[in-house]
Amino acid sequence: MDLTQPRRLLLVAACALIDGDGRILLAQRPEGKSMAGLWEFPGGKVETGETPEETLIRELEEELGIRTKVACLAPLTFASHAYADFHLLMPLYVCRRYEGVPQGREGQALKWVRAKALRDYPMPPADEPLIPYLMDLL
């Protein structure tokens, strides 16, 4: 990795949505997107003027059709990962309280997964280091 080349910093918020059975929701990146076919935690890019929590509230509604509140989002950990052309900083929040039933509204497949089975799903490199924290939590 060449540290002399400046890269843009991309702030993305992610959510480990947990159901009543203690399973975590994964979304599969659809065809046509970068890293298509990989499984990830729902979330998205933090827009100018947004907090990570506001981003998750917006993204969970847009992507999954569910509603939650800032008070229902608990920060757990974060990932810091250098990709070839940008550096990703991704706080991971846990959410157990939400309204609605998650549905893939953007063509993504969804799967409820036990924490110990998360490694069975291929994920983007930035998501993989988050797995041990979820295993410890659940």
CNS distance restraints for C-alpha pairs under 8 A (distance, minus, plus):
assign (resid   7 and name CA) (resid  85 and name CA) 6.02 0.50 0.50
assign (resid   7 and name CA) (resid  86 and name CA) 4.89 0.50 0.50
assign (resid   7 and name CA) (resid  87 and name CA) 6.44 0.50 0.50
assign (resid   8 and name CA) (resid  85 and name CA) 7.43 0.50 0.50
assign (resid   8 and name CA) (resid  86 and name CA) 4.95 0.50 0.50
assign (resid   8 and name CA) (resid  87 and name CA) 6.24 0.50 0.50
assign (resid   9 and name CA) (resid  86 and name CA) 5.89 0.50 0.50
assign (resid   9 and name CA) (resid  87 and name CA) 4.88 0.50 0.50
assign (resid   9 and name CA) (resid  88 and name CA) 6.02 0.50 0.50
assign (resid   9 and name CA) (resid  89 and name CA) 7.16 0.50 0.50
assign (resid  10 and name CA) (resid  45 and name CA) 7.45 0.50 0.50
assign (resid  10 and name CA) (resid  86 and name CA) 6.75 0.50 0.50
assign (resid  10 and name CA) (resid  87 and name CA) 6.01 0.50 0.50
assign (resid  10 and name CA) (resid  88 and name CA) 4.89 0.50 0.50
assign (resid  10 and name CA) (resid  89 and name CA) 6.16 0.50 0.50
assign (resid  11 and name CA) (resid  45 and name CA) 6.06 0.50 0.50
assign (resid  11 and name CA) (resid  46 and name CA) 5.74 0.50 0.50
assign (resid  11 and name CA) (resid  88 and name CA) 6.08 0.50 0.50
assign (resid  11 and name CA) (resid  89 and name CA) 5.01 0.50 0.50
assign (resid  11 and name CA) (resid  90 and name CA) 5.93 0.50 0.50
assign (resid  12 and name CA) (resid  43 and name CA) 7.20 0.50 0.50
assign (resid  12 and name CA) (resid  44 and name CA) 5.29 0.50 0.50
assign (resid  12 and name CA) (resid  45 and name CA) 4.25 0.50 0.50
assign (resid  12 and name CA) (resid  46 and name CA) 5.43 0.50 0.50
assign (resid  12 and name CA) (resid  52 and name CA) 7.55 0.50 0.50
assign (resid  12 and name CA) (resid  88 and name CA) 7.13 0.50 0.50
assign (resid  12 and name CA) (resid  89 and name CA) 6.34 0.50 0.50
assign (resid  12 and name CA) (resid  90 and name CA) 4.87 0.50 0.50
assign (resid  12 and name CA) (resid  91 and name CA) 7.09 0.50 0.50
assign (resid  13 and name CA) (resid  43 and name CA) 5.49 0.50 0.50
assign (resid  13 and name CA) (resid  44 and name CA) 5.60 0.50 0.50
assign (resid  13 and name CA) (resid  45 and name CA) 6.40 0.50 0.50
assign (resid  13 and name CA) (resid  46 and name CA) 6.52 0.50 0.50
assign (resid  13 and name CA) (resid  52 and name CA) 5.42 0.50 0.50
assign (resid  13 and name CA) (resid  53 and name CA) 7.63 0.50 0.50
assign (resid  13 and name CA) (resid  55 and name CA) 6.77 0.50 0.50
assign (resid  13 and name CA) (resid  56 and name CA) 6.43 0.50 0.50
assign (resid  13 and name CA) (resid  90 and name CA) 5.33 0.50 0.50
assign (resid  13 and name CA) (resid  91 and name CA) 5.31 0.50 0.50
assign (resid  13 and name CA) (resid  92 and name CA) 6.33 0.50 0.50
assign (resid  13 and name CA) (resid  93 and name CA) 7.77 0.50 0.50
assign (resid  14 and name CA) (resid  41 and name CA) 5.78 0.50 0.50
assign (resid  14 and name CA) (resid  42 and name CA) 5.63 0.50 0.50
assign (resid  14 and name CA) (resid  43 and name CA) 4.31 0.50 0.50
assign (resid  14 and name CA) (resid  44 and name CA) 6.59 0.50 0.50
assign (resid  14 and name CA) (resid  56 and name CA) 7.00 0.50 0.50
assign (resid  14 and name CA) (resid  90 and name CA) 6.58 0.50 0.50
assign (resid  14 and name CA) (resid  91 and name CA) 6.23 0.50 0.50
assign (resid  14 and name CA) (resid  92 and name CA) 4.84 0.50 0.50
assign (resid  14 and name CA) (resid  93 and name CA) 6.27 0.50 0.50
assign (resid  15 and name CA) (resid  41 and name CA) 5.75 0.50 0.50
assign (resid  15 and name CA) (resid  42 and name CA) 5.55 0.50 0.50
assign (resid  15 and name CA) (resid  43 and name CA) 5.93 0.50 0.50
assign (resid  15 and name CA) (resid  56 and name CA) 7.07 0.50 0.50
assign (resid  15 and name CA) (resid  92 and name CA) 5.51 0.50 0.50
assign (resid  15 and name CA) (resid  93 and name CA) 4.76 0.50 0.50
assign (resid  15 and name CA) (resid  94 and name CA) 5.67 0.50 0.50
assign (resid  15 and name CA) (resid  95 and name CA) 6.77 0.50 0.50
assign (resid  16 and name CA) (resid  24 and name CA) 5.97 0.50 0.50
assign (resid  16 and name CA) (resid  25 and name CA) 6.64 0.50 0.50
assign (resid  16 and name CA) (resid  41 and name CA) 5.97 0.50 0.50
assign (resid  16 and name CA) (resid  42 and name CA) 7.30 0.50 0.50
assign (resid  16 and name CA) (resid  92 and name CA) 6.96 0.50 0.50
assign (resid  16 and name CA) (resid  93 and name CA) 6.07 0.50 0.50
assign (resid  16 and name CA) (resid  94 and name CA) 4.78 0.50 0.50
assign (resid  16 and name CA) (resid  95 and name CA) 6.23 0.50 0.50
assign (resid  17 and name CA) (resid  24 and name CA) 5.51 0.50 0.50
assign (resid  17 and name CA) (resid  25 and name CA) 5.50 0.50 0.50
assign (resid  17 and name CA) (resid  41 and name CA) 7.98 0.50 0.50
assign (resid  17 and name CA) (resid  42 and name CA) 7.93 0.50 0.50
assign (resid  17 and name CA) (resid  94 and name CA) 6.03 0.50 0.50
assign (resid  17 and name CA) (resid  95 and name CA) 4.92 0.50 0.50
assign (resid  17 and name CA) (resid  96 and name CA) 6.15 0.50 0.50
assign (resid  18 and name CA) (resid  22 and name CA) 5.74 0.50 0.50
assign (resid  18 and name CA) (resid  23 and name CA) 5.41 0.50 0.50
assign (resid  18 and name CA) (resid  24 and name CA) 4.66 0.50 0.50
assign (resid  18 and name CA) (resid  25 and name CA) 6.55 0.50 0.50
assign (resid  18 and name CA) (resid  94 and name CA) 7.22 0.50 0.50
assign (resid  18 and name CA) (resid  95 and name CA) 6.10 0.50 0.50
assign (resid  18 and name CA) (resid  96 and name CA) 5.03 0.50 0.50
assign (resid  19 and name CA) (resid  23 and name CA) 5.51 0.50 0.50
assign (resid  19 and name CA) (resid  24 and name CA) 6.68 0.50 0.50
assign (resid  19 and name CA) (resid  25 and name CA) 7.91 0.50 0.50
assign (resid  19 and name CA) (resid  96 and name CA) 6.31 0.50 0.50
assign (resid  20 and name CA) (resid  96 and name CA) 7.72 0.50 0.50
assign (resid  22 and name CA) (resid 114 and name CA) 6.97 0.50 0.50
assign (resid  22 and name CA) (resid 138 and name CA) 6.84 0.50 0.50
assign (resid  23 and name CA) (resid 112 and name CA) 5.60 0.50 0.50
assign (resid  23 and name CA) (resid 113 and name CA) 5.09 0.50 0.50
assign (resid  23 and name CA) (resid 114 and name CA) 4.66 0.50 0.50
assign (resid  23 and name CA) (resid 115 and name CA) 6.75 0.50 0.50
assign (resid  24 and name CA) (resid 112 and name CA) 5.37 0.50 0.50
assign (resid  24 and name CA) (resid 113 and name CA) 5.16 0.50 0.50
assign (resid  24 and name CA) (resid 114 and name CA) 6.19 0.50 0.50
assign (resid  24 and name CA) (resid 115 and name CA) 6.77 0.50 0.50
assign (resid  25 and name CA) (resid  41 and name CA) 6.92 0.50 0.50
assign (resid  25 and name CA) (resid  42 and name CA) 7.77 0.50 0.50
assign (resid  25 and name CA) (resid 110 and name CA) 6.81 0.50 0.50
assign (resid  25 and name CA) (resid 111 and name CA) 5.72 0.50 0.50
assign (resid  25 and name CA) (resid 112 and name CA) 4.54 0.50 0.50
assign (resid  25 and name CA) (resid 113 and name CA) 6.28 0.50 0.50
assign (resid  26 and name CA) (resid  39 and name CA) 5.98 0.50 0.50
assign (resid  26 and name CA) (resid  40 and name CA) 5.46 0.50 0.50
assign (resid  26 and name CA) (resid  41 and name CA) 5.24 0.50 0.50
assign (resid  26 and name CA) (resid  42 and name CA) 6.83 0.50 0.50
assign (resid  26 and name CA) (resid 110 and name CA) 5.70 0.50 0.50
assign (resid  26 and name CA) (resid 111 and name CA) 5.30 0.50 0.50
assign (resid  26 and name CA) (resid 112 and name CA) 6.31 0.50 0.50
assign (resid  26 and name CA) (resid 113 and name CA) 7.12 0.50 0.50
assign (resid  27 and name CA) (resid  39 and name CA) 5.43 0.50 0.50
assign (resid  27 and name CA) (resid  40 and name CA) 5.38 0.50 0.50
assign (resid  27 and name CA) (resid  41 and name CA) 6.24 0.50 0.50
assign (resid  27 and name CA) (resid  42 and name CA) 6.25 0.50 0.50
assign (resid  27 and name CA) (resid 104 and name CA) 7.82 0.50 0.50
assign (resid  27 and name CA) (resid 108 and name CA) 6.10 0.50 0.50
assign (resid  27 and name CA) (resid 109 and name CA) 5.72 0.50 0.50
assign (resid  27 and name CA) (resid 110 and name CA) 4.60 0.50 0.50
assign (resid  27 and name CA) (resid 111 and name CA) 6.57 0.50 0.50
assign (resid  28 and name CA) (resid  36 and name CA) 7.48 0.50 0.50
assign (resid  28 and name CA) (resid  37 and name CA) 5.69 0.50 0.50
assign (resid  28 and name CA) (resid  38 and name CA) 5.53 0.50 0.50
assign (resid  28 and name CA) (resid  39 and name CA) 4.28 0.50 0.50
assign (resid  28 and name CA) (resid  40 and name CA) 6.29 0.50 0.50
assign (resid  28 and name CA) (resid 108 and name CA) 5.37 0.50 0.50
assign (resid  28 and name CA) (resid 109 and name CA) 5.18 0.50 0.50
assign (resid  28 and name CA) (resid 110 and name CA) 6.36 0.50 0.50
assign (resid  29 and name CA) (resid  33 and name CA) 6.71 0.50 0.50
assign (resid  29 and name CA) (resid  34 and name CA) 7.91 0.50 0.50
assign (resid  29 and name CA) (resid  35 and name CA) 6.76 0.50 0.50
assign (resid  29 and name CA) (resid  36 and name CA) 4.73 0.50 0.50
assign (resid  29 and name CA) (resid  37 and name CA) 5.14 0.50 0.50
assign (resid  29 and name CA) (resid  38 and name CA) 5.58 0.50 0.50
assign (resid  29 and name CA) (resid  39 and name CA) 6.21 0.50 0.50
assign (resid  29 and name CA) (resid  40 and name CA) 7.29 0.50 0.50
assign (resid  29 and name CA) (resid 108 and name CA) 5.89 0.50 0.50
assign (resid  29 and name CA) (resid 109 and name CA) 7.71 0.50 0.50
assign (resid  30 and name CA) (resid  36 and name CA) 5.25 0.50 0.50
assign (resid  30 and name CA) (resid  37 and name CA) 6.12 0.50 0.50
assign (resid  30 and name CA) (resid 107 and name CA) 6.17 0.50 0.50
assign (resid  30 and name CA) (resid 108 and name CA) 5.19 0.50 0.50
assign (resid  30 and name CA) (resid 109 and name CA) 7.63 0.50 0.50
assign (resid  31 and name CA) (resid  36 and name CA) 5.10 0.50 0.50
assign (resid  31 and name CA) (resid  37 and name CA) 6.86 0.50 0.50
assign (resid  32 and name CA) (resid  36 and name CA) 6.58 0.50 0.50
assign (resid  35 and name CA) (resid 124 and name CA) 7.02 0.50 0.50
assign (resid  38 and name CA) (resid 121 and name CA) 7.55 0.50 0.50
assign (resid  38 and name CA) (resid 122 and name CA) 5.41 0.50 0.50
assign (resid  38 and name CA) (resid 123 and name CA) 4.94 0.50 0.50
assign (resid  38 and name CA) (resid 124 and name CA) 6.34 0.50 0.50
assign (resid  39 and name CA) (resid 121 and name CA) 6.23 0.50 0.50
assign (resid  39 and name CA) (resid 122 and name CA) 5.93 0.50 0.50
assign (resid  39 and name CA) (resid 123 and name CA) 4.84 0.50 0.50
assign (resid  39 and name CA) (resid 124 and name CA) 7.27 0.50 0.50
assign (resid  40 and name CA) (resid 123 and name CA) 5.85 0.50 0.50
assign (resid  40 and name CA) (resid 124 and name CA) 6.98 0.50 0.50
assign (resid  40 and name CA) (resid 127 and name CA) 6.68 0.50 0.50
assign (resid  41 and name CA) (resid 127 and name CA) 7.58 0.50 0.50
assign (resid  42 and name CA) (resid  59 and name CA) 7.76 0.50 0.50
assign (resid  42 and name CA) (resid  60 and name CA) 7.06 0.50 0.50
assign (resid  42 and name CA) (resid  63 and name CA) 7.78 0.50 0.50
assign (resid  43 and name CA) (resid  55 and name CA) 7.51 0.50 0.50
assign (resid  43 and name CA) (resid  56 and name CA) 5.69 0.50 0.50
assign (resid  43 and name CA) (resid  59 and name CA) 5.64 0.50 0.50
assign (resid  43 and name CA) (resid  60 and name CA) 6.66 0.50 0.50
assign (resid  44 and name CA) (resid  55 and name CA) 6.93 0.50 0.50
assign (resid  44 and name CA) (resid  56 and name CA) 7.14 0.50 0.50
assign (resid  44 and name CA) (resid  59 and name CA) 6.24 0.50 0.50
assign (resid  45 and name CA) (resid  55 and name CA) 7.26 0.50 0.50
assign (resid  46 and name CA) (resid  50 and name CA) 6.13 0.50 0.50
assign (resid  46 and name CA) (resid  51 and name CA) 6.92 0.50 0.50
assign (resid  46 and name CA) (resid  52 and name CA) 6.02 0.50 0.50
assign (resid  46 and name CA) (resid  55 and name CA) 5.58 0.50 0.50
assign (resid  47 and name CA) (resid  55 and name CA) 7.28 0.50 0.50
assign (resid  50 and name CA) (resid  54 and name CA) 5.87 0.50 0.50
assign (resid  50 and name CA) (resid  55 and name CA) 6.25 0.50 0.50
assign (resid  51 and name CA) (resid  55 and name CA) 6.25 0.50 0.50
assign (resid  52 and name CA) (resid  56 and name CA) 6.32 0.50 0.50
assign (resid  52 and name CA) (resid  91 and name CA) 7.67 0.50 0.50
assign (resid  53 and name CA) (resid  57 and name CA) 6.32 0.50 0.50
assign (resid  53 and name CA) (resid  70 and name CA) 5.91 0.50 0.50
assign (resid  53 and name CA) (resid  73 and name CA) 7.01 0.50 0.50
assign (resid  54 and name CA) (resid  58 and name CA) 6.22 0.50 0.50
assign (resid  54 and name CA) (resid  70 and name CA) 7.25 0.50 0.50
assign (resid  55 and name CA) (resid  59 and name CA) 5.93 0.50 0.50
assign (resid  56 and name CA) (resid  60 and name CA) 5.73 0.50 0.50
assign (resid  57 and name CA) (resid  61 and name CA) 6.36 0.50 0.50
assign (resid  57 and name CA) (resid  67 and name CA) 6.72 0.50 0.50
assign (resid  57 and name CA) (resid  68 and name CA) 6.02 0.50 0.50
assign (resid  57 and name CA) (resid  69 and name CA) 6.65 0.50 0.50
assign (resid  57 and name CA) (resid  70 and name CA) 7.47 0.50 0.50
assign (resid  58 and name CA) (resid  62 and name CA) 6.20 0.50 0.50
assign (resid  59 and name CA) (resid  63 and name CA) 5.68 0.50 0.50
assign (resid  59 and name CA) (resid  64 and name CA) 7.76 0.50 0.50
assign (resid  60 and name CA) (resid  64 and name CA) 5.27 0.50 0.50
assign (resid  60 and name CA) (resid  65 and name CA) 6.42 0.50 0.50
assign (resid  60 and name CA) (resid  66 and name CA) 5.82 0.50 0.50
assign (resid  60 and name CA) (resid  67 and name CA) 6.82 0.50 0.50
assign (resid  60 and name CA) (resid  68 and name CA) 8.00 0.50 0.50
assign (resid  61 and name CA) (resid  65 and name CA) 4.37 0.50 0.50
assign (resid  61 and name CA) (resid  66 and name CA) 4.85 0.50 0.50
assign (resid  61 and name CA) (resid  67 and name CA) 5.69 0.50 0.50
assign (resid  62 and name CA) (resid 105 and name CA) 7.16 0.50 0.50
assign (resid  63 and name CA) (resid 103 and name CA) 7.69 0.50 0.50
assign (resid  63 and name CA) (resid 104 and name CA) 6.25 0.50 0.50
assign (resid  63 and name CA) (resid 105 and name CA) 5.22 0.50 0.50
assign (resid  63 and name CA) (resid 106 and name CA) 5.99 0.50 0.50
assign (resid  64 and name CA) (resid 101 and name CA) 7.90 0.50 0.50
assign (resid  64 and name CA) (resid 102 and name CA) 4.79 0.50 0.50
assign (resid  64 and name CA) (resid 103 and name CA) 4.81 0.50 0.50
assign (resid  64 and name CA) (resid 104 and name CA) 5.35 0.50 0.50
assign (resid  64 and name CA) (resid 105 and name CA) 5.72 0.50 0.50
assign (resid  65 and name CA) (resid 100 and name CA) 6.90 0.50 0.50
assign (resid  65 and name CA) (resid 101 and name CA) 7.28 0.50 0.50
assign (resid  65 and name CA) (resid 102 and name CA) 5.99 0.50 0.50
assign (resid  65 and name CA) (resid 103 and name CA) 6.31 0.50 0.50
assign (resid  65 and name CA) (resid 105 and name CA) 7.08 0.50 0.50
assign (resid  66 and name CA) (resid  98 and name CA) 6.54 0.50 0.50
assign (resid  66 and name CA) (resid  99 and name CA) 5.55 0.50 0.50
assign (resid  66 and name CA) (resid 100 and name CA) 4.84 0.50 0.50
assign (resid  66 and name CA) (resid 101 and name CA) 6.37 0.50 0.50
assign (resid  66 and name CA) (resid 102 and name CA) 5.93 0.50 0.50
assign (resid  67 and name CA) (resid  98 and name CA) 5.54 0.50 0.50
assign (resid  67 and name CA) (resid  99 and name CA) 5.07 0.50 0.50
assign (resid  67 and name CA) (resid 100 and name CA) 6.70 0.50 0.50
assign (resid  68 and name CA) (resid  72 and name CA) 6.52 0.50 0.50
assign (resid  68 and name CA) (resid  97 and name CA) 6.78 0.50 0.50
assign (resid  68 and name CA) (resid  98 and name CA) 4.62 0.50 0.50
assign (resid  68 and name CA) (resid  99 and name CA) 6.39 0.50 0.50
assign (resid  69 and name CA) (resid  73 and name CA) 6.99 0.50 0.50
assign (resid  69 and name CA) (resid  98 and name CA) 7.71 0.50 0.50
assign (resid  72 and name CA) (resid  95 and name CA) 5.81 0.50 0.50
assign (resid  72 and name CA) (resid  96 and name CA) 7.00 0.50 0.50
assign (resid  72 and name CA) (resid  97 and name CA) 5.81 0.50 0.50
assign (resid  72 and name CA) (resid  98 and name CA) 7.59 0.50 0.50
assign (resid  73 and name CA) (resid  93 and name CA) 5.84 0.50 0.50
assign (resid  73 and name CA) (resid  94 and name CA) 5.72 0.50 0.50
assign (resid  73 and name CA) (resid  95 and name CA) 5.03 0.50 0.50
assign (resid  73 and name CA) (resid  96 and name CA) 8.00 0.50 0.50
assign (resid  74 and name CA) (resid  93 and name CA) 5.18 0.50 0.50
assign (resid  74 and name CA) (resid  94 and name CA) 5.12 0.50 0.50
assign (resid  74 and name CA) (resid  95 and name CA) 6.53 0.50 0.50
assign (resid  75 and name CA) (resid  91 and name CA) 7.16 0.50 0.50
assign (resid  75 and name CA) (resid  92 and name CA) 6.04 0.50 0.50
assign (resid  75 and name CA) (resid  93 and name CA) 4.21 0.50 0.50
assign (resid  75 and name CA) (resid  94 and name CA) 6.28 0.50 0.50
assign (resid  76 and name CA) (resid  91 and name CA) 7.73 0.50 0.50
assign (resid  76 and name CA) (resid  92 and name CA) 5.75 0.50 0.50
assign (resid  76 and name CA) (resid  93 and name CA) 5.36 0.50 0.50
assign (resid  76 and name CA) (resid  94 and name CA) 6.44 0.50 0.50
assign (resid  76 and name CA) (resid 133 and name CA) 7.63 0.50 0.50
assign (resid  77 and name CA) (resid  91 and name CA) 6.03 0.50 0.50
assign (resid  77 and name CA) (resid  92 and name CA) 5.42 0.50 0.50
assign (resid  77 and name CA) (resid  93 and name CA) 7.28 0.50 0.50
assign (resid  77 and name CA) (resid 130 and name CA) 7.34 0.50 0.50
assign (resid  77 and name CA) (resid 133 and name CA) 7.41 0.50 0.50
assign (resid  78 and name CA) (resid  89 and name CA) 7.19 0.50 0.50
assign (resid  78 and name CA) (resid  90 and name CA) 5.34 0.50 0.50
assign (resid  78 and name CA) (resid  91 and name CA) 4.04 0.50 0.50
assign (resid  78 and name CA) (resid  92 and name CA) 5.32 0.50 0.50
assign (resid  78 and name CA) (resid 130 and name CA) 7.26 0.50 0.50
assign (resid  79 and name CA) (resid  88 and name CA) 7.60 0.50 0.50
assign (resid  79 and name CA) (resid  89 and name CA) 5.81 0.50 0.50
assign (resid  79 and name CA) (resid  90 and name CA) 5.02 0.50 0.50
assign (resid  79 and name CA) (resid  91 and name CA) 6.36 0.50 0.50
assign (resid  79 and name CA) (resid  92 and name CA) 7.67 0.50 0.50
assign (resid  79 and name CA) (resid 126 and name CA) 6.05 0.50 0.50
assign (resid  79 and name CA) (resid 127 and name CA) 7.13 0.50 0.50
assign (resid  79 and name CA) (resid 129 and name CA) 6.94 0.50 0.50
assign (resid  79 and name CA) (resid 130 and name CA) 6.86 0.50 0.50
assign (resid  80 and name CA) (resid  87 and name CA) 7.30 0.50 0.50
assign (resid  80 and name CA) (resid  88 and name CA) 5.70 0.50 0.50
assign (resid  80 and name CA) (resid  89 and name CA) 4.65 0.50 0.50
assign (resid  80 and name CA) (resid  90 and name CA) 6.45 0.50 0.50
assign (resid  80 and name CA) (resid 126 and name CA) 6.96 0.50 0.50
assign (resid  81 and name CA) (resid  87 and name CA) 5.82 0.50 0.50
assign (resid  81 and name CA) (resid  88 and name CA) 5.18 0.50 0.50
assign (resid  81 and name CA) (resid  89 and name CA) 6.65 0.50 0.50
assign (resid  81 and name CA) (resid 125 and name CA) 7.60 0.50 0.50
assign (resid  81 and name CA) (resid 126 and name CA) 5.48 0.50 0.50
assign (resid  82 and name CA) (resid  86 and name CA) 6.41 0.50 0.50
assign (resid  82 and name CA) (resid  87 and name CA) 4.43 0.50 0.50
assign (resid  82 and name CA) (resid  88 and name CA) 6.25 0.50 0.50
assign (resid  83 and name CA) (resid  87 and name CA) 5.68 0.50 0.50
assign (resid  83 and name CA) (resid  88 and name CA) 7.22 0.50 0.50
assign (resid  88 and name CA) (resid 126 and name CA) 7.58 0.50 0.50
assign (resid  90 and name CA) (resid 126 and name CA) 8.00 0.50 0.50
assign (resid  92 and name CA) (resid 130 and name CA) 7.83 0.50 0.50
assign (resid 103 and name CA) (resid 110 and name CA) 7.37 0.50 0.50
assign (resid 104 and name CA) (resid 108 and name CA) 5.14 0.50 0.50
assign (resid 104 and name CA) (resid 109 and name CA) 6.09 0.50 0.50
assign (resid 104 and name CA) (resid 110 and name CA) 6.39 0.50 0.50
assign (resid 113 and name CA) (resid 117 and name CA) 6.38 0.50 0.50
assign (resid 113 and name CA) (resid 118 and name CA) 6.52 0.50 0.50
assign (resid 114 and name CA) (resid 118 and name CA) 6.67 0.50 0.50
assign (resid 115 and name CA) (resid 131 and name CA) 7.36 0.50 0.50
assign (resid 115 and name CA) (resid 134 and name CA) 6.14 0.50 0.50
assign (resid 115 and name CA) (resid 135 and name CA) 5.10 0.50 0.50
assign (resid 115 and name CA) (resid 138 and name CA) 6.60 0.50 0.50
assign (resid 116 and name CA) (resid 135 and name CA) 6.09 0.50 0.50
assign (resid 117 and name CA) (resid 121 and name CA) 7.68 0.50 0.50
assign (resid 118 and name CA) (resid 131 and name CA) 6.76 0.50 0.50
assign (resid 119 and name CA) (resid 128 and name CA) 7.78 0.50 0.50
assign (resid 119 and name CA) (resid 131 and name CA) 7.48 0.50 0.50
assign (resid 123 and name CA) (resid 127 and name CA) 6.13 0.50 0.50
assign (resid 123 and name CA) (resid 128 and name CA) 6.24 0.50 0.50
assign (resid 124 and name CA) (resid 128 and name CA) 6.80 0.50 0.50
assign (resid 125 and name CA) (resid 129 and name CA) 7.75 0.50 0.50
assign (resid 126 and name CA) (resid 130 and name CA) 7.92 0.50 0.50
assign (resid 127 and name CA) (resid 131 and name CA) 7.37 0.50 0.50
assign (resid 130 and name CA) (resid 134 and name CA) 6.76 0.50 0.50
assign (resid 131 and name CA) (resid 135 and name CA) 6.21 0.50 0.50
assign (resid 132 and name CA) (resid 136 and name CA) 6.13 0.50 0.50
assign (resid 133 and name CA) (resid 137 and name CA) 6.18 0.50 0.50
assign (resid 134 and name CA) (resid 138 and name CA) 6.03 0.50 0.50
